[in-house]
Amino acid sequence: MKYNFDEVIDRSQNRSSKYDEREKVFGTMDVIPLWVADMDFRTAQPIIDACRKKAEEGIWGYTSRPASYFEAVREWEEKRNQWNPDTRLMSWAIGVVPAMASLIKLFTKKGDRILFQTPVYSEFYDITEHTGRTVAETQMTRTETGWTVDLEDFEKKAKDAKVFLFCNPHNPLGIVWTAEDIQKMMKICQKYGLLVVSDEIHSDLIFHGKKHTPTVLAAPFYKDHIITCVSATKTFNLAGLQASTTIFPDEDMKARFDTYWSSMDIHRNNAFSSVAMEAAYREGEEWLEQLLAYISDNFDFVRSYCKEYIPEIKPNLPDATYLMWLDCRDLHMTNDELVDFFIHQAKLGLNPGHSFGRSLSGYMRLNVACPRKTLEKALGQLKRAVEKIRK
């Protein structure tokens, strides 16, 4: 089946937070929303068909989870990443971020230090601080060719930490970590006995011939201390269905996790996520391959457009995710000025860079998972806004 990612879909009646919450997030509805990580594309037809069939049944009571559900996760990981995780060690959760928050609660105590690398998406801060834990932030180092891990600082911060939240692949920098990169970090975690929670929600969104390496495969010497979080929701634009899979190294950790969620009577998929997730894993690959090609072209379009018309803004070229990291430092604005400029002059709703790293200045995050016409309009608005301040 040939999918049309150029189709501009009216989401005004979609109950979409990306669109409906513009007033709340940006103080105005008059922005093109290119912020929160969901896509302006219809998902794969087999997923739509599975949900339609479920809707037509007309009975959506308490939903069972057949063995085929986690088996579909296992088969997908094996096919895409050459990883064959044990389905007996898989648990359902309502999302990767809630799963990570619960893991922090279960395996640390208040005041413990939680390590992560910045810039990183802001929920890492939220789930650490909102659970009464302390941020142990190690900053990535910016070079002429990209961003790298400061291993010296990483080890310094790891000494007193209890958990390492690892973004693999990385959001917002779009880094696809090599096995060697992962091994270096895991050896430090092993040295100081950190539990590793590997957020691999973007692991299907990989470009430019790169290959995702699950953390447990890169570091088999430390696999008993690595918990992996995956989901089809980011890959297939299904975040509103709320489902993820947490894969544990042993039955004891899984049992503690399951007991935590069961204590709130949260242990079942909803009627639609059950069928949608399985359809995604079993029948969604054709759609995904076409999506990846389209997003890759969007990356190239943004890069070439900025180079020609807005050289003050320098986008990275991500190897993962559908999010671009914009270096806007040549605009010589404070963070507040930069956010105000994007909202009120360019009329664009992007994520401010300092929400991903509180000491950062001069960056924004752009979501390119939208039709090309939307990007063309957005960049045109940005070009005209920059031209005004040049004068």
HELIX and SHEET records of a PDB file:
HELIX    1   1 SER A   17  ASP A   20  1                                   4    
HELIX    2   2 ARG A   22  PHE A   26  1                                   5    
HELIX    3   3 GLN A   45  GLU A   57  1                                  13    
HELIX    4   4 ALA A   67  ASN A   81  1                                  15    
HELIX    5   5 THR A   87  LEU A   89  5                                   3    
HELIX    6   6 VAL A   96  PHE A  107  1                                  12    
HELIX    7   7 GLU A  123  GLU A  129  1                                   7    
HELIX    8   8 LEU A  151  ALA A  158  1                                   8    
HELIX    9   9 ALA A  179  TYR A  192  1                                  14    
HELIX   10  10 THR A  215  ALA A  218  1                                   4    
HELIX   11  11 PRO A  220  HIS A  225  5                                   6    
HELIX   12  12 ALA A  239  LEU A  241  5                                   3    
HELIX   13  13 GLU A  251  SER A  262  1                                  12    
HELIX   14  14 ALA A  271  GLU A  283  1                                  13    
HELIX   15  15 GLU A  285  TYR A  309  1                                  25    
HELIX   16  16 ARG A  329  LEU A  331  5                                   3    
HELIX   17  17 ASN A  335  ASP A  340  1                                   6    
HELIX   18  18 PHE A  341  GLN A  345  3                                   5    
HELIX   19  19 GLY A  353  SER A  355  5                                   3    
HELIX   20  20 ARG A  372  ARG A  390  1                                  19    
SHEET    1   A 2 ILE A  32  PRO A  33  0                                        
SHEET    2   A 2 LEU A 348  GLY A 349  1                                        
SHEET    1   B 7 MET A  90  ALA A  93  0                                        
SHEET    2   B 7 SER A 244  ILE A 247 -1                                        
SHEET    3   B 7 ILE A 226  VAL A 230 -1                                        
SHEET    4   B 7 LEU A 195  ASP A 199  1                                        
SHEET    5   B 7 ALA A 161  CYS A 167  1                                        
SHEET    6   B 7 ARG A 113  THR A 118  1                                        
SHEET    7   B 7 THR A 134  GLN A 139  1                                        
SHEET    1   C 2 THR A 141  THR A 143  0                                        
SHEET    2   C 2 GLY A 146  THR A 148 -1                                        
SHEET    1   D 4 LYS A 314  PRO A 315  0                                        
SHEET    2   D 4 LEU A 323  ASP A 327 -1                                        
SHEET    3   D 4 TYR A 363  ASN A 367 -1                                        
SHEET    4   D 4 ASN A 351  PRO A 352 -1                                        
END                                                                             
